[in-house]
Amino acid sequence: MVDGGFGPRRANFRKVSARACPDWPTLMEIAPDLQFRHVTLGEAHLPVDAFVQLAGIGSDEVVLCCDLDAHVFNPEHTDERVVDALAGTHWIDVRELGDRS
């Protein structure tokens, strides 16, 4: 029996949430240890200096594609205002990780 494939008994099983980024296969090539999800502004807990720049965006709006634990975001699926607000913070653009390899 082959151990690869998808499913809980497979070697490469990884739970994917309903809000997992649809580009997860590509993102796994860049950052295999991260799990990118689409999250709301309220879930993101952004740095204060970034958050104050986002007046007018509701806390329940899905505006960010990221790995919350690693503070890495995918700008292709993130609201442009959030991308701009994250510049200069400890959050990392996933493309920077690809450039490092």
N, C-alpha and C positions, 0 to 999 in steps of 0.2 A: 504494500500500500504506500502511496506517495504521501510524504509528510508536508509538502508545500500546499499552496492554495489558500483559500479563505475559509473562515469558520473557526469556532472556538477550539477545535482539536487540531488545528493546523499549526505548523511551525511559525508562520508569519502572521498569525492572528493579531489584530489590533482593533479594538472597539472604535467605531466611528460614530460620533453623535449625529443627530439630525441636523445640527448646525455646523458640521465639519465642512471645511472649505472644499468646494468641488475640485479644486486644483491640487488636492492633497498628494496625488502621485508625483507631480512635478516638484512640489515643495519638499517631499521626502527625499528627493535626489539632492536638494540643496542642504537641507537640515533634517536628517533622518531621525534624530532624537526628539524632535518637536512635533506637537499636534496643533495644527491651526484650525481655529473655530471662528465663526462669525459671532461677535458678541455686541451687546449694547454698550452705550456710553457708561451707563450705571454699573455694569459688570466689570468694566475695564479698570477702574480705580487708577486713573491716570495721574501723573504728577500734577500738583496744584498749578504750577506755571503753565502747563499745557491745558488743563481743564478750564482755567479762566478765559482762555482764548476761544472757547467753544460755546459762547452764549448763543442761544437760539436753537441748539440741538437738544432734543428731549432725551432724558436719561434712559428711556425705553426704546430709543431708535438704534437699530443694528447699523453700526457705523465703522466697525473695526474687525479686521481679519488678523488674528494673532494667536500666539501661544502666550497665555497670561502669565504663566510661571516664569518663563524665560525672558519676558518683555521684548519679544521679537514680533514685528508686524509685517504683513504683506501689503504693500502700498497699492497693488493692483485691485484689491478688494476692500480698500479702506477709503472712507470719505476724504476727499482732498484737504478739507479743513483740518481733519485730525492728523493727516500726514504732516501738514505744515506746523501744527501745534506741537508735534512730537520732536521736531527738529531741535537739536541741542539738549535733549533730555537723555536719560539712560536707556530709553527704548531704542532698539536696533531694527533697521530695515533689513528684511531677509536677504535682499540682494547683496548687502554688505557681507553676509556670511558666504555667499557664493563666490564673491570676489576674493575671499581669503584662501579658498582651496586651490 
